[in-house]
Amino acid sequence: MKNSFYHIFRNLCLIVIISSQINVQAQNSEEEITKLVNSINFGVPASPAFELLPETPSQVTHLVTPKDFSSNVTNFFNGTKLRSGVAFDFRPGAYLVGSLDEYSENKFKQILWRSVISLGTVAVSEDSDDAFVSAGLRLSIIDNGDPRGDKGYIQRLEHDYNSAIRSYGAPPLGLTTEQMEHYISGRSVAAGKTIKNVRDEFTANNWNAFKVDAGLAYMLRSKSSDVNKDSLNYDRWGMWMATGVPIGKRIQITAAGKLSWVSADSLDQETNRRLFGIRGKYLVSENIGVSVEGARTWSYYNEMDELDEAWNHIAILLEFKVPFIGGWLGLAYGGDTSRREDPDATFSFNYSTYLDRLIKK
């Protein structure tokens, strides 16, 4: 394992050394660190609408059923215009999987429950009124950390909950209505603490369980953010696959690959793009985390091969808890190699303090 990590880290360092001049700077910016680490979006699972959007939407609402979605869909619009920076994830098969017993025994129902349809919008750029509208489908083909599909976990939840209720004892006779409400509330709190312990233990043991996801995404460009049919033009579509592999209980290796095809109006416009990346996440302890990721992107122009180009991305983050500030200190290094569309891209060092850790289970 040590040799494997050594080779990964060595190769990532070589990318930095041979790709471009290194620019080292210190910035007290959590936003820069977050952008650096999340720019490729290796997370498994991931919101499928985000896979083709150039920027992560600023507002995300996770929904369970189509009914939830229909009640929130109006948030996409501001009168007759699209509102940028909005995204919804919802599970259309939430009511179609039956009981927990049926779910745990049927792989198809597990995929159906975990599958997500997503819609998102984002502004094309700060100086443009146009907006991108993207729709995506994520199929969670394998998820060994799915708690709904783990019979042993479900049975332990039921057993420990019932045991907590019984151990709390029966209510004394002659309680007033107010006293009975207080008793029921106390019993629920006690049982809830027991359940939380079970859930926390399950998460600790399964956060990096083996996963395989696949997805499709389709994106339109809306002229002046208008919703009329004549203002919507196909921009690109793509497919992606990602997998997460555990190494022990503290390390997760995630690999992702994406293909996208772009609508081009002229020969000097990009027609397709490919990406492959790998990320290693190491939760050293409850107070220390390390994330190392690298990726390569290829951009192609069908009729003008001389415009084809490729660039690299790297991000290394070390974060640790600092009790006396009540938060975390993050030290990050990385960035992208320069390319035609971004000739000033470089690698830099950033640091920041923040309340919630970025490298999570």
Secondary structure as the mmCIF struct_conf table of DSSP 4:
data_model
#
loop_
_struct_conf.conf_type_id
_struct_conf.id
_struct_conf.beg_label_comp_id
_struct_conf.beg_label_asym_id
_struct_conf.beg_label_seq_id
_struct_conf.end_label_comp_id
_struct_conf.end_label_asym_id
_struct_conf.end_label_seq_id
HELX_RH_AL_P HELX_RH_AL_P1 LYS A 2 SER A 19
BEND BEND1 SER A 20 SER A 20
STRN STRN1 ILE A 22 ILE A 22
STRN STRN2 ASN A 28 ASN A 28
HELX_RH_AL_P HELX_RH_AL_P2 GLU A 30 ASN A 38
BEND BEND2 SER A 39 ILE A 40
BEND BEND3 VAL A 44 PRO A 45
HELX_RH_3T_P HELX_RH_3T_P1 PRO A 48 GLU A 51
TURN_TY1_P TURN_TY1_P1 LEU A 52 LEU A 52
BEND BEND4 PRO A 54 GLU A 55
BEND BEND5 SER A 58 SER A 58
STRN STRN3 GLN A 59 HIS A 62
BEND BEND6 THR A 65 THR A 65
HELX_RH_AL_P HELX_RH_AL_P3 PRO A 66 ASN A 72
HELX_RH_3T_P HELX_RH_3T_P2 VAL A 73 PHE A 76
STRN STRN4 PHE A 77 ASN A 78
TURN_TY1_P TURN_TY1_P2 GLY A 79 THR A 80
STRN STRN5 LYS A 81 LEU A 82
HELX_LH_PP_P HELX_LH_PP_P1 ARG A 83 ARG A 83
BEND BEND7 SER A 84 GLY A 85
STRN STRN6 VAL A 86 PHE A 90
TURN_TY1_P TURN_TY1_P3 PRO A 92 TYR A 95
BEND BEND8 LEU A 96 VAL A 97
BEND BEND9 SER A 99 SER A 99
HELX_RH_AL_P HELX_RH_AL_P4 LEU A 100 GLU A 105
HELX_RH_AL_P HELX_RH_AL_P5 LYS A 107 ARG A 114
STRN STRN7 VAL A 116 ALA A 123
BEND BEND10 VAL A 124 VAL A 124
TURN_TY1_P TURN_TY1_P4 GLU A 126 ASP A 127
STRN STRN8 ALA A 131 ASP A 143
TURN_TY1_P TURN_TY1_P5 ASN A 144 GLY A 145
HELX_RH_3T_P HELX_RH_3T_P3 PRO A 147 GLY A 149
HELX_RH_AL_P HELX_RH_AL_P6 LYS A 151 SER A 167
TURN_TY1_P TURN_TY1_P6 TYR A 168 TYR A 168
HELX_LH_PP_P HELX_LH_PP_P2 ALA A 170 PRO A 172
TURN_TY1_P TURN_TY1_P7 LEU A 173 GLY A 174
HELX_RH_AL_P HELX_RH_AL_P7 THR A 177 ASN A 206
TURN_TY1_P TURN_TY1_P8 TRP A 207 ASN A 208
STRN STRN9 LYS A 211 SER A 222
HELX_RH_3T_P HELX_RH_3T_P4 LYS A 223 SER A 225
STRN STRN10 ASP A 226 ASP A 226
BEND BEND11 ASN A 228 ASN A 228
HELX_RH_3T_P HELX_RH_3T_P5 LYS A 229 SER A 231
STRN STRN11 LEU A 232 ILE A 247
TURN_TY1_P TURN_TY1_P9 GLY A 248 ARG A 250
STRN STRN12 ILE A 251 VAL A 262
BEND BEND12 ASP A 265 SER A 266
TURN_TY1_P TURN_TY1_P10 LEU A 267 ASP A 268
BEND BEND13 GLN A 269 GLN A 269
STRN STRN13 ASN A 272 SER A 285
TURN_TY1_P TURN_TY1_P11 GLU A 286 ASN A 287
STRN STRN14 ILE A 288 TYR A 300
TURN_TY1_P TURN_TY1_P12 ASN A 302 GLU A 303
HELX_RH_3T_P HELX_RH_3T_P6 ASP A 305 LEU A 307
STRN STRN15 GLU A 309 VAL A 322
HELX_RH_3T_P HELX_RH_3T_P7 PRO A 323 ILE A 325
TURN_TY1_P TURN_TY1_P13 GLY A 326 GLY A 326
STRN STRN16 GLY A 327 ASP A 336
BEND BEND14 ARG A 340 GLU A 341
TURN_TY1_P TURN_TY1_P14 PRO A 343 ASP A 344
STRN STRN17 PHE A 347 TYR A 354
BEND BEND15 LEU A 355 ASP A 356
BEND BEND16 LEU A 358 ILE A 359
#
